[in-house]
Amino acid sequence: MSESISADVTIDARGSACPGPLMDLIGKVKKGDPGTIYKLQTSDRGSMEDVPEWVEKAGHELMETVEHEDHWDIYIKKTE
């Protein structure tokens, strides 16, 4: 588990079902500035596929995924 990444924006989507966490992330990223680091907290297993696919398609950077007992933290950096 990495404590070295400091998120600028945390999106707590724990308890939300697919596609909720991804939609929450997309909404925040669209409003943010390039270079912003987002931490998506999700308990939905579908996010483990949906989020990386969207990040790649949108051209952002998937920095790290940290698994916890009851959720995942997915760190994304917004590019241009």
HTML snippet that shows the backbone in 3Dmol.js (N, CA, C, O; Angstrom):
<script src="https://3Dmol.org/build/3Dmol-min.js"></script>
<div id="view" style="width:600px;height:400px;position:relative"></div>
<script>
const pdb = `
ATOM      1  N   MET A   1       0.838  -1.177   0.000  1.00  0.00           N
ATOM      2  CA  MET A   1       0.000   0.000   0.000  1.00  0.00           C
ATOM      3  C   MET A   1       0.880   1.235   0.000  1.00  0.00           C
ATOM      4  O   MET A   1       1.817   1.356   0.789  1.00  0.00           O
ATOM      5  N   SER A   2       0.561   2.137  -0.892  1.00  0.00           N
ATOM      6  CA  SER A   2       1.366   3.341  -1.032  1.00  0.00           C
ATOM      7  C   SER A   2       0.720   4.510  -0.304  1.00  0.00           C
ATOM      8  O   SER A   2      -0.446   4.833  -0.529  1.00  0.00           O
ATOM      9  N   GLU A   3       1.476   5.120   0.549  1.00  0.00           N
ATOM     10  CA  GLU A   3       1.020   6.339   1.198  1.00  0.00           C
ATOM     11  C   GLU A   3       1.713   7.538   0.551  1.00  0.00           C
ATOM     12  O   GLU A   3       1.557   8.670   1.009  1.00  0.00           O
ATOM     13  N   SER A   4       2.487   7.287  -0.525  1.00  0.00           N
ATOM     14  CA  SER A   4       3.254   8.349  -1.153  1.00  0.00           C
ATOM     15  C   SER A   4       2.423   9.205  -2.095  1.00  0.00           C
ATOM     16  O   SER A   4       2.824  10.321  -2.425  1.00  0.00           O
ATOM     17  N   ILE A   5       1.269   8.702  -2.536  1.00  0.00           N
ATOM     18  CA  ILE A   5       0.423   9.474  -3.433  1.00  0.00           C
ATOM     19  C   ILE A   5      -0.541  10.317  -2.602  1.00  0.00           C
ATOM     20  O   ILE A   5      -1.283   9.806  -1.763  1.00  0.00           O
ATOM     21  N   SER A   6      -0.507  11.603  -2.856  1.00  0.00           N
ATOM     22  CA  SER A   6      -1.399  12.522  -2.148  1.00  0.00           C
ATOM     23  C   SER A   6      -2.459  13.000  -3.127  1.00  0.00           C
ATOM     24  O   SER A   6      -2.155  13.711  -4.085  1.00  0.00           O
ATOM     25  N   ALA A   7      -3.698  12.610  -2.886  1.00  0.00           N
ATOM     26  CA  ALA A   7      -4.794  12.978  -3.779  1.00  0.00           C
ATOM     27  C   ALA A   7      -5.242  14.409  -3.534  1.00  0.00           C
ATOM     28  O   ALA A   7      -5.320  14.869  -2.395  1.00  0.00           O
ATOM     29  N   ASP A   8      -5.532  15.096  -4.616  1.00  0.00           N
ATOM     30  CA  ASP A   8      -6.090  16.441  -4.528  1.00  0.00           C
ATOM     31  C   ASP A   8      -7.595  16.378  -4.280  1.00  0.00           C
ATOM     32  O   ASP A   8      -8.162  17.231  -3.597  1.00  0.00           O
ATOM     33  N   VAL A   9      -8.237  15.346  -4.851  1.00  0.00           N
ATOM     34  CA  VAL A   9      -9.684  15.178  -4.749  1.00  0.00           C
ATOM     35  C   VAL A   9      -9.979  13.726  -4.397  1.00  0.00           C
ATOM     36  O   VAL A   9      -9.477  12.816  -5.057  1.00  0.00           O
ATOM     37  N   THR A  10     -10.787  13.497  -3.366  1.00  0.00           N
ATOM     38  CA  THR A  10     -11.221  12.151  -2.998  1.00  0.00           C
ATOM     39  C   THR A  10     -12.697  12.009  -3.329  1.00  0.00           C
ATOM     40  O   THR A  10     -13.521  12.848  -2.962  1.00  0.00           O
ATOM     41  N   ILE A  11     -13.013  10.922  -4.034  1.00  0.00           N
ATOM     42  CA  ILE A  11     -14.392  10.626  -4.408  1.00  0.00           C
ATOM     43  C   ILE A  11     -14.783   9.350  -3.680  1.00  0.00           C
ATOM     44  O   ILE A  11     -14.300   8.268  -4.013  1.00  0.00           O
ATOM     45  N   ASP A  12     -15.648   9.470  -2.697  1.00  0.00           N
ATOM     46  CA  ASP A  12     -16.076   8.306  -1.913  1.00  0.00           C
ATOM     47  C   ASP A  12     -17.340   7.730  -2.539  1.00  0.00           C
ATOM     48  O   ASP A  12     -18.445   8.222  -2.313  1.00  0.00           O
ATOM     49  N   ALA A  13     -17.151   6.668  -3.338  1.00  0.00           N
ATOM     50  CA  ALA A  13     -18.277   6.013  -4.005  1.00  0.00           C
ATOM     51  C   ALA A  13     -18.520   4.622  -3.420  1.00  0.00           C
ATOM     52  O   ALA A  13     -19.145   3.771  -4.053  1.00  0.00           O
ATOM     53  N   ARG A  14     -18.016   4.402  -2.204  1.00  0.00           N
ATOM     54  CA  ARG A  14     -18.231   3.106  -1.559  1.00  0.00           C
ATOM     55  C   ARG A  14     -19.725   2.887  -1.346  1.00  0.00           C
ATOM     56  O   ARG A  14     -20.435   3.785  -0.893  1.00  0.00           O
ATOM     57  N   GLY A  15     -20.191   1.695  -1.673  1.00  0.00           N
ATOM     58  CA  GLY A  15     -21.592   1.369  -1.528  1.00  0.00           C
ATOM     59  C   GLY A  15     -22.407   1.646  -2.779  1.00  0.00           C
ATOM     60  O   GLY A  15     -23.562   1.232  -2.875  1.00  0.00           O
ATOM     61  N   SER A  16     -21.821   2.335  -3.726  1.00  0.00           N
ATOM     62  CA  SER A  16     -22.499   2.653  -4.985  1.00  0.00           C
ATOM     63  C   SER A  16     -22.244   1.534  -5.997  1.00  0.00           C
ATOM     64  O   SER A  16     -21.122   1.044  -6.121  1.00  0.00           O
ATOM     65  N   ALA A  17     -23.289   1.138  -6.712  1.00  0.00           N
ATOM     66  CA  ALA A  17     -23.166   0.057  -7.692  1.00  0.00           C
ATOM     67  C   ALA A  17     -22.774   0.616  -9.059  1.00  0.00           C
ATOM     68  O   ALA A  17     -22.988   1.792  -9.354  1.00  0.00           O
ATOM     69  N   CYS A  18     -22.206  -0.241  -9.868  1.00  0.00           N
ATOM     70  CA  CYS A  18     -21.801   0.084 -11.225  1.00  0.00           C
ATOM     71  C   CYS A  18     -23.008   0.590 -12.011  1.00  0.00           C
ATOM     72  O   CYS A  18     -24.070  -0.025 -11.916  1.00  0.00           O
ATOM     73  N   PRO A  19     -22.911   1.644 -12.762  1.00  0.00           N
ATOM     74  CA  PRO A  19     -21.728   2.423 -13.120  1.00  0.00           C
ATOM     75  C   PRO A  19     -21.520   3.665 -12.259  1.00  0.00           C
ATOM     76  O   PRO A  19     -20.794   4.576 -12.656  1.00  0.00           O
ATOM     77  N   GLY A  20     -22.142   3.711 -11.095  1.00  0.00           N
ATOM     78  CA  GLY A  20     -22.069   4.882 -10.225  1.00  0.00           C
ATOM     79  C   GLY A  20     -20.676   5.406  -9.941  1.00  0.00           C
ATOM     80  O   GLY A  20     -20.418   6.589 -10.164  1.00  0.00           O
ATOM     81  N   PRO A  21     -19.749   4.554  -9.449  1.00  0.00           N
ATOM     82  CA  PRO A  21     -18.408   5.061  -9.149  1.00  0.00           C
ATOM     83  C   PRO A  21     -17.714   5.677 -10.369  1.00  0.00           C
ATOM     84  O   PRO A  21     -17.078   6.725 -10.260  1.00  0.00           O
ATOM     85  N   LEU A  22     -17.836   5.030 -11.519  1.00  0.00           N
ATOM     86  CA  LEU A  22     -17.213   5.556 -12.736  1.00  0.00           C
ATOM     87  C   LEU A  22     -17.843   6.892 -13.131  1.00  0.00           C
ATOM     88  O   LEU A  22     -17.136   7.823 -13.515  1.00  0.00           O
ATOM     89  N   MET A  23     -19.150   6.985 -13.039  1.00  0.00           N
ATOM     90  CA  MET A  23     -19.823   8.230 -13.405  1.00  0.00           C
ATOM     91  C   MET A  23     -19.441   9.358 -12.456  1.00  0.00           C
ATOM     92  O   MET A  23     -19.272  10.498 -12.886  1.00  0.00           O
ATOM     93  N   ASP A  24     -19.303   9.050 -11.164  1.00  0.00           N
ATOM     94  CA  ASP A  24     -18.854  10.051 -10.191  1.00  0.00           C
ATOM     95  C   ASP A  24     -17.454  10.550 -10.560  1.00  0.00           C
ATOM     96  O   ASP A  24     -17.179  11.749 -10.520  1.00  0.00           O
ATOM     97  N   LEU A  25     -16.572   9.606 -10.919  1.00  0.00           N
ATOM     98  CA  LEU A  25     -15.207   9.954 -11.294  1.00  0.00           C
ATOM     99  C   LEU A  25     -15.190  10.828 -12.543  1.00  0.00           C
ATOM    100  O   LEU A  25     -14.521  11.861 -12.568  1.00  0.00           O
ATOM    101  N   ILE A  26     -15.918  10.424 -13.572  1.00  0.00           N
ATOM    102  CA  ILE A  26     -15.935  11.178 -14.825  1.00  0.00           C
ATOM    103  C   ILE A  26     -16.415  12.607 -14.588  1.00  0.00           C
ATOM    104  O   ILE A  26     -15.837  13.554 -15.121  1.00  0.00           O
ATOM    105  N   GLY A  27     -17.464  12.761 -13.795  1.00  0.00           N
ATOM    106  CA  GLY A  27     -17.982  14.094 -13.503  1.00  0.00           C
ATOM    107  C   GLY A  27     -16.956  14.996 -12.847  1.00  0.00           C
ATOM    108  O   GLY A  27     -16.836  16.168 -13.203  1.00  0.00           O
ATOM    109  N   LYS A  28     -16.216  14.457 -11.893  1.00  0.00           N
ATOM    110  CA  LYS A  28     -15.201  15.258 -11.188  1.00  0.00           C
ATOM    111  C   LYS A  28     -14.012  15.567 -12.089  1.00  0.00           C
ATOM    112  O   LYS A  28     -13.513  16.692 -12.091  1.00  0.00           O
ATOM    113  N   VAL A  29     -13.550  14.573 -12.860  1.00  0.00           N
ATOM    114  CA  VAL A  29     -12.385  14.765 -13.713  1.00  0.00           C
ATOM    115  C   VAL A  29     -12.669  15.817 -14.786  1.00  0.00           C
ATOM    116  O   VAL A  29     -11.803  16.636 -15.092  1.00  0.00           O
ATOM    117  N   LYS A  30     -13.862  15.800 -15.352  1.00  0.00           N
ATOM    118  CA  LYS A  30     -14.212  16.775 -16.394  1.00  0.00           C
ATOM    119  C   LYS A  30     -14.114  18.204 -15.887  1.00  0.00           C
ATOM    120  O   LYS A  30     -13.775  19.110 -16.649  1.00  0.00           O
ATOM    121  N   LYS A  31     -14.406  18.418 -14.611  1.00  0.00           N
ATOM    122  CA  LYS A  31     -14.381  19.764 -14.030  1.00  0.00           C
ATOM    123  C   LYS A  31     -12.997  20.162 -13.533  1.00  0.00           C
ATOM    124  O   LYS A  31     -12.760  21.335 -13.247  1.00  0.00           O
ATOM    125  N   GLY A  32     -12.079  19.203 -13.425  1.00  0.00           N
ATOM    126  CA  GLY A  32     -10.776  19.465 -12.832  1.00  0.00           C
ATOM    127  C   GLY A  32      -9.736  19.974 -13.807  1.00  0.00           C
ATOM    128  O   GLY A  32      -9.947  19.991 -15.019  1.00  0.00           O
ATOM    129  N   ASP A  33      -8.621  20.384 -13.257  1.00  0.00           N
ATOM    130  CA  ASP A  33      -7.502  20.892 -14.039  1.00  0.00           C
ATOM    131  C   ASP A  33      -6.497  19.779 -14.327  1.00  0.00           C
ATOM    132  O   ASP A  33      -6.383  18.830 -13.551  1.00  0.00           O
ATOM    133  N   PRO A  34      -5.766  19.892 -15.443  1.00  0.00           N
ATOM    134  CA  PRO A  34      -4.700  18.922 -15.718  1.00  0.00           C
ATOM    135  C   PRO A  34      -3.708  18.875 -14.558  1.00  0.00           C
ATOM    136  O   PRO A  34      -3.366  19.902 -13.971  1.00  0.00           O
ATOM    137  N   GLY A  35      -3.255  17.669 -14.243  1.00  0.00           N
ATOM    138  CA  GLY A  35      -2.315  17.480 -13.140  1.00  0.00           C
ATOM    139  C   GLY A  35      -2.991  17.123 -11.826  1.00  0.00           C
ATOM    140  O   GLY A  35      -2.326  16.720 -10.872  1.00  0.00           O
ATOM    141  N   THR A  36      -4.307  17.268 -11.771  1.00  0.00           N
ATOM    142  CA  THR A  36      -5.047  16.940 -10.556  1.00  0.00           C
ATOM    143  C   THR A  36      -5.031  15.431 -10.335  1.00  0.00           C
ATOM    144  O   THR A  36      -5.217  14.656 -11.274  1.00  0.00           O
ATOM    145  N   ILE A  37      -4.809  15.024  -9.094  1.00  0.00           N
ATOM    146  CA  ILE A  37      -4.806  13.605  -8.737  1.00  0.00           C
ATOM    147  C   ILE A  37      -6.101  13.301  -7.980  1.00  0.00           C
ATOM    148  O   ILE A  37      -6.446  13.966  -7.003  1.00  0.00           O
ATOM    149  N   TYR A  38      -6.794  12.285  -8.460  1.00  0.00           N
ATOM    150  CA  TYR A  38      -8.069  11.857  -7.884  1.00  0.00           C
ATOM    151  C   TYR A  38      -7.895  10.501  -7.213  1.00  0.00           C
ATOM    152  O   TYR A  38      -7.188   9.626  -7.711  1.00  0.00           O
ATOM    153  N   LYS A  39      -8.557  10.353  -6.072  1.00  0.00           N
ATOM    154  CA  LYS A  39      -8.627   9.046  -5.412  1.00  0.00           C
ATOM    155  C   LYS A  39     -10.086   8.630  -5.408  1.00  0.00           C
ATOM    156  O   LYS A  39     -10.922   9.253  -4.754  1.00  0.00           O
ATOM    157  N   LEU A  40     -10.382   7.566  -6.148  1.00  0.00           N
ATOM    158  CA  LEU A  40     -11.727   7.014  -6.169  1.00  0.00           C
ATOM    159  C   LEU A  40     -11.778   5.861  -5.174  1.00  0.00           C
ATOM    160  O   LEU A  40     -11.039   4.885  -5.306  1.00  0.00           O
ATOM    161  N   GLN A  41     -12.643   5.978  -4.188  1.00  0.00           N
ATOM    162  CA  GLN A  41     -12.867   4.899  -3.237  1.00  0.00           C
ATOM    163  C   GLN A  41     -14.108   4.154  -3.687  1.00  0.00           C
ATOM    164  O   GLN A  41     -15.190   4.738  -3.764  1.00  0.00           O
ATOM    165  N   THR A  42     -13.963   2.865  -3.988  1.00  0.00           N
ATOM    166  CA  THR A  42     -15.082   2.088  -4.493  1.00  0.00           C
ATOM    167  C   THR A  42     -15.105   0.693  -3.893  1.00  0.00           C
ATOM    168  O   THR A  42     -14.063   0.070  -3.690  1.00  0.00           O
ATOM    169  N   SER A  43     -16.308   0.214  -3.613  1.00  0.00           N
ATOM    170  CA  SER A  43     -16.477  -1.153  -3.127  1.00  0.00           C
ATOM    171  C   SER A  43     -17.065  -2.032  -4.232  1.00  0.00           C
ATOM    172  O   SER A  43     -17.341  -3.211  -4.013  1.00  0.00           O
ATOM    173  N   ASP A  44     -17.254  -1.453  -5.416  1.00  0.00           N
ATOM    174  CA  ASP A  44     -17.827  -2.183  -6.542  1.00  0.00           C
ATOM    175  C   ASP A  44     -16.725  -2.844  -7.364  1.00  0.00           C
ATOM    176  O   ASP A  44     -15.873  -2.160  -7.931  1.00  0.00           O
ATOM    177  N   ARG A  45     -16.744  -4.179  -7.426  1.00  0.00           N
ATOM    178  CA  ARG A  45     -15.708  -4.925  -8.141  1.00  0.00           C
ATOM    179  C   ARG A  45     -15.655  -4.540  -9.621  1.00  0.00           C
ATOM    180  O   ARG A  45     -14.584  -4.581 -10.227  1.00  0.00           O
ATOM    181  N   GLY A  46     -16.792  -4.167 -10.211  1.00  0.00           N
ATOM    182  CA  GLY A  46     -16.827  -3.773 -11.614  1.00  0.00           C
ATOM    183  C   GLY A  46     -15.945  -2.575 -11.924  1.00  0.00           C
ATOM    184  O   GLY A  46     -15.492  -2.404 -13.055  1.00  0.00           O
ATOM    185  N   SER A  47     -15.704  -1.749 -10.919  1.00  0.00           N
ATOM    186  CA  SER A  47     -14.843  -0.579 -11.107  1.00  0.00           C
ATOM    187  C   SER A  47     -13.415  -0.976 -11.455  1.00  0.00           C
ATOM    188  O   SER A  47     -12.685  -0.206 -12.079  1.00  0.00           O
ATOM    189  N   MET A  48     -13.022  -2.165 -11.055  1.00  0.00           N
ATOM    190  CA  MET A  48     -11.649  -2.623 -11.304  1.00  0.00           C
ATOM    191  C   MET A  48     -11.388  -2.817 -12.801  1.00  0.00           C
ATOM    192  O   MET A  48     -10.236  -2.807 -13.235  1.00  0.00           O
ATOM    193  N   GLU A  49     -12.444  -2.992 -13.584  1.00  0.00           N
ATOM    194  CA  GLU A  49     -12.305  -3.075 -15.037  1.00  0.00           C
ATOM    195  C   GLU A  49     -12.742  -1.776 -15.702  1.00  0.00           C
ATOM    196  O   GLU A  49     -12.072  -1.281 -16.608  1.00  0.00           O
ATOM    197  N   ASP A  50     -13.864  -1.227 -15.251  1.00  0.00           N
ATOM    198  CA  ASP A  50     -14.437  -0.032 -15.882  1.00  0.00           C
ATOM    199  C   ASP A  50     -13.513   1.183 -15.795  1.00  0.00           C
ATOM    200  O   ASP A  50     -13.310   1.886 -16.785  1.00  0.00           O
ATOM    201  N   VAL A  51     -12.965   1.422 -14.626  1.00  0.00           N
ATOM    202  CA  VAL A  51     -12.168   2.630 -14.430  1.00  0.00           C
ATOM    203  C   VAL A  51     -10.890   2.603 -15.272  1.00  0.00           C
ATOM    204  O   VAL A  51     -10.627   3.568 -15.989  1.00  0.00           O
ATOM    205  N   PRO A  52     -10.078   1.524 -15.215  1.00  0.00           N
ATOM    206  CA  PRO A  52      -8.877   1.513 -16.069  1.00  0.00           C
ATOM    207  C   PRO A  52      -9.198   1.644 -17.562  1.00  0.00           C
ATOM    208  O   PRO A  52      -8.465   2.308 -18.295  1.00  0.00           O
ATOM    209  N   GLU A  53     -10.281   1.021 -18.012  1.00  0.00           N
ATOM    210  CA  GLU A  53     -10.666   1.138 -19.425  1.00  0.00           C
ATOM    211  C   GLU A  53     -10.973   2.585 -19.782  1.00  0.00           C
ATOM    212  O   GLU A  53     -10.516   3.083 -20.812  1.00  0.00           O
ATOM    213  N   TRP A  54     -11.749   3.265 -18.931  1.00  0.00           N
ATOM    214  CA  TRP A  54     -12.090   4.660 -19.203  1.00  0.00           C
ATOM    215  C   TRP A  54     -10.857   5.551 -19.141  1.00  0.00           C
ATOM    216  O   TRP A  54     -10.677   6.424 -19.990  1.00  0.00           O
ATOM    217  N   VAL A  55     -10.003   5.335 -18.134  1.00  0.00           N
ATOM    218  CA  VAL A  55      -8.801   6.155 -17.975  1.00  0.00           C
ATOM    219  C   VAL A  55      -7.935   6.068 -19.234  1.00  0.00           C
ATOM    220  O   VAL A  55      -7.441   7.083 -19.725  1.00  0.00           O
ATOM    221  N   GLU A  56      -7.757   4.861 -19.747  1.00  0.00           N
ATOM    222  CA  GLU A  56      -6.942   4.680 -20.954  1.00  0.00           C
ATOM    223  C   GLU A  56      -7.603   5.357 -22.159  1.00  0.00           C
ATOM    224  O   GLU A  56      -6.945   6.056 -22.929  1.00  0.00           O
ATOM    225  N   LYS A  57      -8.895   5.142 -22.306  1.00  0.00           N
ATOM    226  CA  LYS A  57      -9.636   5.718 -23.437  1.00  0.00           C
ATOM    227  C   LYS A  57      -9.609   7.247 -23.394  1.00  0.00           C
ATOM    228  O   LYS A  57      -9.487   7.901 -24.429  1.00  0.00           O
ATOM    229  N   ALA A  58      -9.722   7.808 -22.193  1.00  0.00           N
ATOM    230  CA  ALA A  58      -9.753   9.265 -22.023  1.00  0.00           C
ATOM    231  C   ALA A  58      -8.355   9.880 -22.057  1.00  0.00           C
ATOM    232  O   ALA A  58      -8.218  11.099 -22.155  1.00  0.00           O
ATOM    233  N   GLY A  59      -7.312   9.041 -21.976  1.00  0.00           N
ATOM    234  CA  GLY A  59      -5.949   9.545 -22.052  1.00  0.00           C
ATOM    235  C   GLY A  59      -5.375  10.040 -20.742  1.00  0.00           C
ATOM    236  O   GLY A  59      -4.392  10.781 -20.737  1.00  0.00           O
ATOM    237  N   HIS A  60      -5.974   9.642 -19.629  1.00  0.00           N
ATOM    238  CA  HIS A  60      -5.445  10.032 -18.325  1.00  0.00           C
ATOM    239  C   HIS A  60      -4.484   8.960 -17.832  1.00  0.00           C
ATOM    240  O   HIS A  60      -4.238   7.981 -18.537  1.00  0.00           O
ATOM    241  N   GLU A  61      -3.940   9.130 -16.639  1.00  0.00           N
ATOM    242  CA  GLU A  61      -2.943   8.201 -16.109  1.00  0.00           C
ATOM    243  C   GLU A  61      -3.495   7.458 -14.897  1.00  0.00           C
ATOM    244  O   GLU A  61      -3.916   8.069 -13.916  1.00  0.00           O
ATOM    245  N   LEU A  62      -3.485   6.135 -14.982  1.00  0.00           N
ATOM    246  CA  LEU A  62      -3.834   5.297 -13.835  1.00  0.00           C
ATOM    247  C   LEU A  62      -2.561   5.133 -13.024  1.00  0.00           C
ATOM    248  O   LEU A  62      -1.619   4.477 -13.469  1.00  0.00           O
ATOM    249  N   MET A  63      -2.526   5.722 -11.844  1.00  0.00           N
ATOM    250  CA  MET A  63      -1.306   5.752 -11.049  1.00  0.00           C
ATOM    251  C   MET A  63      -1.130   4.503 -10.196  1.00  0.00           C
ATOM    252  O   MET A  63      -0.054   3.907 -10.158  1.00  0.00           O
ATOM    253  N   GLU A  64      -2.206   4.115  -9.510  1.00  0.00           N
ATOM    254  CA  GLU A  64      -2.096   2.982  -8.590  1.00  0.00           C
ATOM    255  C   GLU A  64      -3.489   2.558  -8.134  1.00  0.00           C
ATOM    256  O   GLU A  64      -4.420   3.361  -8.077  1.00  0.00           O
ATOM    257  N   THR A  65      -3.600   1.278  -7.814  1.00  0.00           N
ATOM    258  CA  THR A  65      -4.806   0.739  -7.195  1.00  0.00           C
ATOM    259  C   THR A  65      -4.388   0.063  -5.900  1.00  0.00           C
ATOM    260  O   THR A  65      -3.493  -0.783  -5.893  1.00  0.00           O
ATOM    261  N   VAL A  66      -5.036   0.437  -4.810  1.00  0.00           N
ATOM    262  CA  VAL A  66      -4.722  -0.116  -3.500  1.00  0.00           C
ATOM    263  C   VAL A  66      -5.953  -0.862  -2.992  1.00  0.00           C
ATOM    264  O   VAL A  66      -7.043  -0.299  -2.892  1.00  0.00           O
ATOM    265  N   GLU A  67      -5.753  -2.144  -2.674  1.00  0.00           N
ATOM    266  CA  GLU A  67      -6.863  -2.950  -2.176  1.00  0.00           C
ATOM    267  C   GLU A  67      -6.901  -2.906  -0.658  1.00  0.00           C
ATOM    268  O   GLU A  67      -5.888  -3.110   0.012  1.00  0.00           O
ATOM    269  N   HIS A  68      -8.085  -2.636  -0.130  1.00  0.00           N
ATOM    270  CA  HIS A  68      -8.322  -2.661   1.310  1.00  0.00           C
ATOM    271  C   HIS A  68      -9.268  -3.823   1.605  1.00  0.00           C
ATOM    272  O   HIS A  68      -9.697  -4.521   0.687  1.00  0.00           O
ATOM    273  N   GLU A  69      -9.587  -4.027   2.848  1.00  0.00           N
ATOM    274  CA  GLU A  69     -10.460  -5.138   3.230  1.00  0.00           C
ATOM    275  C   GLU A  69     -11.844  -5.036   2.598  1.00  0.00           C
ATOM    276  O   GLU A  69     -12.415  -6.042   2.178  1.00  0.00           O
ATOM    277  N   ASP A  70     -12.378  -3.827   2.532  1.00  0.00           N
ATOM    278  CA  ASP A  70     -13.761  -3.667   2.063  1.00  0.00           C
ATOM    279  C   ASP A  70     -13.922  -2.736   0.859  1.00  0.00           C
ATOM    280  O   ASP A  70     -15.047  -2.468   0.435  1.00  0.00           O
ATOM    281  N   HIS A  71     -12.828  -2.247   0.311  1.00  0.00           N
ATOM    282  CA  HIS A  71     -12.905  -1.361  -0.858  1.00  0.00           C
ATOM    283  C   HIS A  71     -11.539  -1.223  -1.522  1.00  0.00           C
ATOM    284  O   HIS A  71     -10.531  -1.736  -1.035  1.00  0.00           O
ATOM    285  N   TRP A  72     -11.540  -0.516  -2.644  1.00  0.00           N
ATOM    286  CA  TRP A  72     -10.308  -0.196  -3.354  1.00  0.00           C
ATOM    287  C   TRP A  72     -10.155   1.308  -3.436  1.00  0.00           C
ATOM    288  O   TRP A  72     -11.145   2.037  -3.505  1.00  0.00           O
ATOM    289  N   ASP A  73      -8.905   1.779  -3.429  1.00  0.00           N
ATOM    290  CA  ASP A  73      -8.583   3.157  -3.729  1.00  0.00           C
ATOM    291  C   ASP A  73      -7.891   3.155  -5.083  1.00  0.00           C
ATOM    292  O   ASP A  73      -6.851   2.518  -5.254  1.00  0.00           O
ATOM    293  N   ILE A  74      -8.463   3.865  -6.040  1.00  0.00           N
ATOM    294  CA  ILE A  74      -7.892   3.935  -7.376  1.00  0.00           C
ATOM    295  C   ILE A  74      -7.437   5.378  -7.593  1.00  0.00           C
ATOM    296  O   ILE A  74      -8.236   6.312  -7.519  1.00  0.00           O
ATOM    297  N   TYR A  75      -6.129   5.546  -7.865  1.00  0.00           N
ATOM    298  CA  TYR A  75      -5.548   6.861  -8.048  1.00  0.00           C
ATOM    299  C   TYR A  75      -5.396   7.166  -9.533  1.00  0.00           C
ATOM    300  O   TYR A  75      -4.802   6.385 -10.276  1.00  0.00           O
ATOM    301  N   ILE A  76      -5.931   8.298  -9.956  1.00  0.00           N
ATOM    302  CA  ILE A  76      -5.928   8.709 -11.347  1.00  0.00           C
ATOM    303  C   ILE A  76      -5.380  10.131 -11.435  1.00  0.00           C
ATOM    304  O   ILE A  76      -5.727  10.992 -10.626  1.00  0.00           O
ATOM    305  N   LYS A  77      -4.526  10.368 -12.421  1.00  0.00           N
ATOM    306  CA  LYS A  77      -4.016  11.721 -12.662  1.00  0.00           C
ATOM    307  C   LYS A  77      -4.606  12.224 -13.972  1.00  0.00           C
ATOM    308  O   LYS A  77      -4.504  11.563 -15.005  1.00  0.00           O
ATOM    309  N   LYS A  78      -5.226  13.406 -13.919  1.00  0.00           N
ATOM    310  CA  LYS A  78      -5.806  13.991 -15.118  1.00  0.00           C
ATOM    311  C   LYS A  78      -4.697  14.590 -15.980  1.00  0.00           C
ATOM    312  O   LYS A  78      -3.854  15.347 -15.500  1.00  0.00           O
ATOM    313  N   THR A  79      -4.718  14.233 -17.260  1.00  0.00           N
ATOM    314  CA  THR A  79      -3.790  14.832 -18.202  1.00  0.00           C
ATOM    315  C   THR A  79      -4.497  15.994 -18.877  1.00  0.00           C
ATOM    316  O   THR A  79      -5.469  16.519 -18.335  1.00  0.00           O
ATOM    317  N   GLU A  80      -4.039  16.399 -20.025  1.00  0.00           N
ATOM    318  CA  GLU A  80      -4.620  17.548 -20.761  1.00  0.00           C
ATOM    319  C   GLU A  80      -6.128  17.486 -20.846  1.00  0.00           C
ATOM    320  O   GLU A  80      -6.751  18.373 -21.428  1.00  0.00           O
TER     321      GLU A  80
END
`;
const viewer = $3Dmol.createViewer("view");
viewer.addModel(pdb, "pdb");
viewer.setStyle({}, {cartoon: {color: "spectrum"}});
viewer.zoomTo();
viewer.render();
</script>
